[in-house]
Amino acid sequence: MIDAAGLRVMKAIADEGSFTSAANALGFTQPAISQMVRRLEQRTGTVLVERYGRQVRLTEAGQVLARHAVGVLAALDAAEEEITAIAGLRAGRVRLQAFPSSSATLVPKALAILRSRHPDITMTFTEAEPPQSLAALRAGDCDVAVIFATKDVDAGELVEDLSLLVTRHLLDDELRLATPKDHPLAQTGTASLSDFASEDWIAGCPRCRAHLVGLADKAGFRPTVSFEIEDYVAQLGLVTAGLGVALVPDIILNAAKHDDVATLSLSPVSQRQILAVTTPDLLRVPAVAAALDALCAAAGADPSTSPAELAASPA
């Protein structure tokens, strides 16, 4: 096996013309150079250096090694410099995937923080629902996934997935009931889901619909989902038009204001956890760790904390 040290020795001998000069150039002793040449000859199975007097010259095989050493060592030096830059946060890339509603407020703020702190890090962002982003993380197609999780929908397979990953608890996102402003209960401030059992409902992604159905089941009714649309802004538009009511998270309500929509807190309160997820190995990459810190800063979360057990989160 030919190693980088052996290539450096062969190049130095070619450049300097003697073991002594090569040793001086590399900071080695002359016996150390001789020993490295003998070991390299044993590994290659051929003579690499001819000795005559105090001078040496490379055999044809030695010249081949010295010639290739130039390109190989240059590539290794370039790789070392690039790795040093990444380790020192002078370079690096982070691929982020996050669920759509987080891209309205949390993700842009985190990207701005990361760019301000580490302008040489390249960050790419793609929208994806939690099952897809976690699959991409496991497949090596992203470095950080921002997901949401609720107890009733995600207490099974998702919890098992998260147990093998590194998570950061960003925030607890409360779900509120959005109604038309002229609804009879619009000014109550807090309401039970059962108060709206006879309403038409507007629901989002499959996991959001499952959460709504689970909450309604606990409240003793089956919701009539008349409109299915994943865009929360469009959901609020349907609510404004008086076409139904919807569960909308605070992360959206803080970004999208509708004067003709009233929002009510639910009793009991319904929340979902928003988490940033990566793998244990990726966490050791400085740029990935910096991205997690930026997400925590954007959410006002402690970057050192892990999330509470999902099974203990509010329903």
Steps between C-alpha positions, in 0.01 A plus 500: 500500500641836396434773754529878487817502710672268253395719208637810674833322550521395133422852383757650738770260378416589140517872580810496726712223350612336827364341815668764717353794310160333484516443878583867558214613274247282681635545853598133536830330574693332219455150654125562520490581126699182421261293711193650331646426155573138596146458633356648182714268287372203700142610444541560127720193445760686296809722531414869509838666565851433364788610722835609361742664742324771696249558224187304416278487197155358451441185302227498237252382765620770740452765230142379448427542872665842513306616195164388638589635843466857373132467413410274790665721761347813350155338522562394860616850594190648336276253684669581830455873442133452412437282806678755718271770359192291573617416852570868561160608362671687215310271264246221504154405379184417688193353331183583692155350450206640692121469500321772300346708779841546664626672185277800573687618809740261673715387206563846345601639839736206560657537154559871562662428839726234349607729216574780746708275725671291232476668157721237334263210575272406212147407609242343270135458593225271372145465629398151610251352743656320803481142366674606180766717666585227753530249216732742319708538817536124536588467130768770521309745280473772764697604808231656721125437504252735667190299590187523711361224717183447703432234760193343346637474144873445554538295818587186303736477204621861515609470863694186411671688217588793726655272761782428254556868413608823668212739565473860615170624639432831324155593630153382596260623232145546626215414265207742507152489355451743213141611441332774296498823699120508499466147639278490813790366710771721347532724805513230766881488508510131597283219373463123508535315174160343564342846469576475127390141442237603243732729302662436164872451555802602292798269547858482376759228448418134583672520840315826580169338404584200717570732792167680448312169486677381816408815692140486376474136600600592855238778489235249396434574134620429147593821313354566156810590297355686200826656376847348494781742423854506639564873452408666829463843336245348264327337799466841664357630175230231510427585864472867409246407234289327765551153352611327818731498801858374527779418743786737425839508682639812663804489271263587212274737690804706602591547134163514321249747639135489388277777634188294425621193693464446874731257680402313814711304745389142543409342832682273554797664328637328191868536412754351268875487561727651239836324494829530313646158426836375376715188541767449770777499237376814323480683832882482511518703176551864607271645232214267601545586868497870404176449307336336802613790718350746249167314501498505881578872500220568251255311721632646825593151619790377710738328251622258768162349583336193354124477453266371764367153448242515223265275691489763774416791272157659517236357270 
